[in-house]
Amino acid sequence: MSNGPHAKLAELGHTLPEVVPPLASYVPAVQSGQHVYVSGQLPMVEGKLLATGKVGAGVSAEQAKDLAQQCALNALAAIDSLVGLENVVKVVKVTGFVAAASGFTAVPGVINGASDLFGAVFGEAGRHARSAVGVAELPLDAPVEVEVVVEVS
C-alpha cells in the first residue's frame, strides 16, 4: 500500500477536487525552477463558493477553518495537475487571507485549516513558513483565500 500524498489524502477522507478555473487573467499554478507557485485559492467546490461573508460576523471561526482546508485542497489539486503531488519535496510558504469582521483577531487559527492539512498530507515536509492576514474584502465576498509555494523534485 502506498504512503504517498494521494494515499494520505484518502486516509484523511479527502479526494482532490477538480482544479478551480481562474476567475481572471492568471493560471492556477506555475512552475519556476524547483518551485510551484499556486495562485490564491478560494473555498470553491464545483464552481461554487462554499460560503460568503466576513469571519466573525456571519461566518464562524470554525467554519472558516474548514473553508481554509478546502482552499488547501484546491491548491493541492492545482499542484497535482501541474507536476504531480508525488513530486512535492517541501511546502515552503503558505499565505492566508481572512475577510475579517471588525475586531476579529483569530486569523491565524483560521489559516490553521490549511496548514494542518499540509502537515497531515506531507508530514515534516508539510511544515512551512506562513503569513496569516486579516483583510477587508476578498474576491466574490469569499471569507478565506490561501496561496502556497512548494518545492518540487
Buried (B, 14 or more C-beta within 10 A) or exposed (E): EEEBBBEBBEEEEBEBBEBBEEEEEEEBBEBEEEBBBBBBBBBBEEEEBBBBBBBBEEBBBEBBBBBBBBBBBBBBBBBBBBBBBEBBEBBBBBBBBBBBBEEBEBBBBBBBBBBBBBBBBBEEBBEBEBEBEBEEEBEEEBBBBBBBBBBBE
